[in-house]
Amino acid sequence: MFNTFLIKYGEIGIKGKNRHLFEEALVRRIRGALHQTEGDFDVTWEQGRIYVSRSGAFDFDETIQALQKVFGIVGISPVMVTEEKGLDQLGTDVIAFLQESYPVHDQSFKIVTRRAKKDYPIPSMEVSSEIGGRVLDAFPDMHVDVHQPELEIHVEIRDQIYIYSETIKGPGGMPVGTNGSAMLLLSGGIDSPVAGYMIAKRGVKLDAVYFHAPPYTSERAKQKVVDLAKQISVYTGPIRLHVVNFTDIQLAIYDTCPHDELTIIMRRYMMRIAEHFAKENHDQGLVTGESIGQVASQTIQSLAATNAVCTMPVFRPLIAFDKQDIIDISLKIGTYETSILPYEDCCTIFVAKHPVTKPLLHIIERSEQKLEGKIEELYREAIDGVEIIEVRP
């Protein structure tokens, strides 16, 4: 019975004169998501409504799952579509809808009519009243409750009639690409994939950079990050993953700088390199998975020292999250099991036993001066040797 879905959106509806730009972006993202499923779907957009339809057989659950990964969608309603042939036929269609959709018919209900076709001769309230009466005649055990009904039956009158009673929750947010782009510092841990998901949910397109340290980190660690990028690309769309060989820079820092400052100084060089590629890709900011106080490099003082090397904004969508909050999201989006695979990244290999938790910027900068004369060439080599992987769902 259901071969059409009504797509509902939230914030997009209050965008004023720019609303059509967000709607167009949402339609593109829906088409892209459905392209991953079997079958050709028709996505139409009219009068503030987006419809997804398919004439032949298709996998209902697979289609719903694909739509639930499109940011900007707040609800998905399977609808019965009929021709507009007068009130008598509409009553018959609603009764057929209830017979097909529900095994028992003893609920309280309410008919909600929306008359988008303004030349339809009967007012919305009258349509609801008439259809409600016919439902009561057909199903005597049902009863009307206009305040807290168990079942809300929606009737939309347009060039065709759309009947539905269920709204499946979507992910919310804004369509990817409507709020610029940013460079995600992606590691093999739990946090950064969740940070990428969260920032993309606000409409930001993602590029990513991963810092690889062979032979201290294995090819399996690199593949783990590629797999994580693939998993979040289901939500974000394609990601350009920049794989940077960071070994020589890390060894230079390890050999030259105080060991309690290793993490902060390494992090500052990561941010410098990430910003280089962000500017090269015309991104407007950096994204990290940091959360205040989670580790020594994520105290407020440490974050301030890290930020000092950046000229563009650094977005930290997890900044106030507890670890369990982050784990819960990673489980929901399917990245957790990959993140906990035992292949360590460069951040966990070169970690100090007793890292400084309240670094002073002038002391960190003074330590970095010891690197002058050799770090510049290593920095250029790391950038010139980047490997770019186009990651798609």
Helices and strands as residue ranges (DSSP letters): E 4-9, G 11-14, G 16-18, H 19-34, E 42-46, E 49-53, H 60-67, E 73-83, H 87-101, E 108-115, H 124-138, E 143-144, E 151-157, E 160-164, E 168-169, E 181-185, H 191-200, E 205-212, H 219-236, E 239-245, H 247-256, G 259-261, H 262-280, E 286-287, G 296-298, H 300-307, E 314-315, H 323-333, H 336-339, H 346-349, H 361-368, G 369-371, H 375-384, E 387-391
